[in-house]
Amino acid sequence: MTAGELKRSITIAGHRTSISLEEEFWEELRRRAARDGVTIAALIASIDSARGKRNLSSAIRVWLLKRLQGEAGGTKTSGT
């Protein structure tokens, strides 16, 4: 874990796991979950199911980046 990262535990598919993300990513994840009307755990589970071989923290960062890039380009992206 690097400076500025916050580690949180979450249950995904019945298994506890820890995720380390910078506070800014946690804040954006909370906003996205609220916007989509889902829990953070449900949103992370969705990202987890589509992440392939990437570690979960990286998958979350990339997922958020793609959403922000889509919005900046005027294209709304949905799902994972």
Secondary structure, DSSP 8 states (H G I E B T S, - for coil): --TTEEEEEEEETTEEEEEEEEHHHHHHHHHHHHHHT--HHHHHHHHHHT-TTS-HHHHHHHHHHHHHHHHHTT------
